[in-house]
């Protein structure tokens, strides 16, 4: 199982980028435009920069415990009991994130392609892929992730952005700072916290080869890929007015529908959705594997997580059907309670862990040397 989990720094960048950027194509741009209007592009840039700082911090924290995941070193820092409680909370958080990812792609496919297919069926199909991904391990998922990230971000996004750049109205980006700083800051939170799972680096770190590259190598390159991935969202701000953008659930899909090359090359939205769907499935496979791995580490099982796959899948199915029975309910949760939950688990708790490490640094180092 350990060989199946080992990944390279480049594969780590691909997985993190897919988990971060693919979720930001739906709902967030319209929610941001409704709040910050033409300054949505500023909020996107601010969110990416703050995300880079978060990723740098997670890399710093993970380096202090290179052989342990977040679930494991919480017990080292906080003691067996408190550490296990915090670890259990993170397992629940990863389970919630897995459920959200599964529901989002299921609802998205129902709205786009399969309007008469029950969401229950789509969730079961997605869960089947998740279980298969976990059985294959990070390594297999990451190898596909490199290809999916290249096609989605490196080919599709740049091509689509270049195709519509002449149609972008620069006036849609003005006036500069026409919205209040509070609205721009809130929009940045909408873009960053409900979607950007930078925290996954703390779970992937022990399985990454050549760990000395983790700091600047992964931080800068992941930020660059996420910025490239955001080209489409930045382009939609200039292509549509703020009022139009606020009414669209999937702005990049609407953008891709505007791209045509004569009569022989049209319906670019199909190509975008194909690449986007591939990226989303890789992201979901990664998220589910993080969840099932964290549960296995919390329970300190020595024989792997295969025995947990069935009960965890049933639990996820029930959670998805109970919490997110409709798209409206899901969106309300994401930009309501979901933001506060994400801030707690991606900012507050990791920050407290870093403070505890600095306070106990000398004692921890002496314990490791002893």
Buried (B, 14 or more C-beta within 10 A) or exposed (E): EEEBBBBBBBBBBBBBBBBBBBBBBBBBBBBBBBBBBBBBBBBBBBBBEBBBEBBBBBBBBBEBBEEBBBBBBBBBBBEEEEBBEBBBBBBBBBBBBBBBBBBBBBBBBBEBEEEEEEBEEBBBBBBEBBBBBBBBBBBBBBBBBBEBBBBBBEEBBBBBBEBBEEEBEEEBBEEEEBBEEEBBBBBBBBBBBBBBBBBBBBBBBBBBEEBEBBBEBBBBBBBBBBBBBBBBBBBBBBBBBBEBBBEBBBBBBBBBBEBEEEEEEEEBBBBBBEBBBBBBBBBBBBBBBBBBBBBBBBEEEEEBBBEBBEEBBEBBBEBBBEBBEEBEEBBEBBBEEBBEBBBBBBBEBBEEBBEBBEEBEEEBEEEEEE
